Amino acid sequence: MENSTIKYKKRFSDVLLYVIISPTLVRKNGGNILQEVIRGGADAVQLREKTMPDNEFLAIAKDFREITGQTNTLFIVNDRAKIAGKVNADGLHIGQTDMNINNARKIIGNDKIIGRSTHNIFQARLAEQEGADYISVGPLFYTATKSHEPPVGLRYLQQVRQEISLPFVVIGGITANNAAEIIQAGGNRIAICSAIICSENITQATRTLKDLLVKNNPFSGQEKKLPL
């Protein structure tokens, strides 16, 4: 029987669409947003709130864990390792200024996924050396959620494809209008926030992007059905 570490890594390797959810960004109920993106075909979701008090974040994270646990959707917590461990999230995503990967593993466990944000090839190499399970690559284009980081463009994506063996998600300013170009350039996993959760029809926006990934991704297999 495969161990849980292998199981989690295999599940992440199957991810095509990774949706970042920030309820305060759109002033909507987090659980409702989550259910809509799952209906639309999201493979993984990340709960991200930079300034929310821990007790409020924990309450939302518990709801997310319950819902994702029923739908085989990967649940990643942004930054807050203790809460990720407390709710038994599938993984943790940390930025360049957050804790190191070894310390994160001590908190959430060796069997969980840890992702690291990267903005250049040097950071990507270091994340791989430190034992990250995946990296995010971006922001490819300007995005309000990463306004402090300059866009890296497609060149960095191509460097990662050539040098890094880790799974990666591309992020930053991605929409239904430019997703096909990104996929064809090698961005086979896409992480999206605003283009989905700020849309009038979240389920349809999610479905449109998932369909683009399935259609244009030469490595995708059968599309997963994740009914609630």
RAHULIN-V919570 format. One record per residue. NEAR is the number of other C-alpha atoms within 12 Angstrom. Layout:
# RAHULIN-V919570
near=NEAR
near=NEAR
This chain:
# RAHULIN-V919570
near=6
near=10
near=12
near=16
near=20
near=17
near=18
near=29
near=27
near=20
near=26
near=35
near=28
near=30
near=39
near=45
near=48
near=41
near=49
near=40
near=45
near=35
near=30
near=22
near=26
near=21
near=14
near=19
near=20
near=33
near=26
near=25
near=41
near=44
near=33
near=33
near=46
near=43
near=29
near=34
near=40
near=51
near=41
near=47
near=50
near=44
near=45
near=35
near=26
near=23
near=16
near=21
near=13
near=20
near=15
near=18
near=31
near=28
near=22
near=33
near=42
near=27
near=26
near=41
near=36
near=24
near=30
near=35
near=25
near=17
near=26
near=28
near=41
near=44
near=46
near=44
near=46
near=39
near=36
near=36
near=39
near=27
near=31
near=40
near=32
near=24
near=29
near=30
near=41
near=44
near=47
near=48
near=42
near=37
near=33
near=23
near=13
near=20
near=25
near=27
near=37
near=20
near=20
near=35
near=28
near=18
near=27
near=30
near=25
near=26
near=26
near=39
near=44
near=51
near=42
near=44
near=42
near=39
near=37
near=32
near=26
near=19
near=26
near=38
near=27
near=24
near=36
near=28
near=20
near=23
near=25
near=38
near=39
near=42
near=45
near=43
near=50
near=45
near=35
near=38
near=30
near=21
near=23
near=19
near=26
near=24
near=15
near=13
near=25
near=20
near=27
near=28
near=27
near=29
near=23
near=33
near=39
near=26
near=26
near=35
near=25
near=15
near=19
near=29
near=20
near=29
near=35
near=42
near=44
near=45
near=46
near=41
near=33
near=39
near=34
near=26
near=15
near=23
near=37
near=26
near=22
near=37
near=37
near=23
near=25
near=30
near=42
near=39
near=44
near=50
near=43
near=47
near=41
near=32
near=37
near=41
near=37
near=27
near=23
near=16
near=19
near=32
near=27
near=24
near=33
near=43
near=32
near=28
near=41
near=42
near=26
near=32
near=39
near=31
near=22
near=24
near=30
near=18
near=20
near=22
near=15
near=15
near=23
near=26
near=17
near=24
near=18
near=20
